[in-house]
Amino acid sequence: MTLQALPAGATRVWQTTGHAIDLQQVRVMGIVNVTPDSFSDGGQHAQAAAAVAHCEALLKEGAHILDIGGESTRPGAPSVSADEEWARVAPVLSAALSMGVPVSIDTWKPEVMQRALDVGVDIVNDVRALQAPGALATVATHGRCGVCLMHMQGMPATMQVAPNYADVVDEVANFLRGRRDVVEAAGVARDRIVLDPGIGFGKTVDHNLALLQQQARLHELDCPLLVGWSRKSTLGAITGRPVSERLVPSVAAALASVHRGARIVRVHDVAATVDALAVWRAAGLV
Ligand code: 8Y7
């Protein structure tokens, strides 16, 4: 029998502001978008109320972490000022923080990070891996919050125009290693950091699939992996399904990423993912 390398983070605790998250159990991060295009009702109060209700629903479904974001990363989505983004997420963060689970802020803007950390947010989830001016200092000086560093090639508006890599897994691993080292050198302890290959961020279908097939190569980075496949277009390319019909493909992709060592999966469909992971666990597969 060949010995498989232990998945990075399999025995690790992710230290965050108010929670030490035991990653011996695979964790499900539920997605909460507070953007006008993600809720039908236009008004800001109605939008916040709907997002808070969504947080409650995801927790009932078994989410372990809530990831709350106020700016869409969709190509072509309008950009939002830090003040506008904060106005959207602030009431939702406050409500979520009273629900007893770790809360993550999905932002790349240091002003939004700072205000979120000031109200007690546990985790900063940054698709730009703390590369925006001021972002790294904000997280480093906080001293306690968790952080997810994600790989992206280019910027959201144009990242899908012509993604290009010599070896996508090599380049993603090198980028994540570099960011991990810079963030650690700034004073963020290794046990606060998780890494994410950034499925769909400046990547073709083949690039995303290479990252799934060869995901185990990212274990050498010695940080827990967080992976988000939920409803993404590569699943549409594989199955021919529109975004509204990608539940089963999303669950299958989440399980595949867990099989290859992911310890946190970022998903829209929490109940289905939690059920699938329960069976996976009962079968002794994780
Ligand atoms: C990811 C993410 C998005 C992801 C992490 C979507 C904010 C696009 N995707 N954050 N954010 N990882 N860490 O389809 O894959 O949810 S937005």
Residues whose N, C-alpha, C, O or C-beta is under 5 A from the ligand:
A	BS01	8Y7	T73 D106 N125 C148 M150 D196 G198 I199 G228 S230
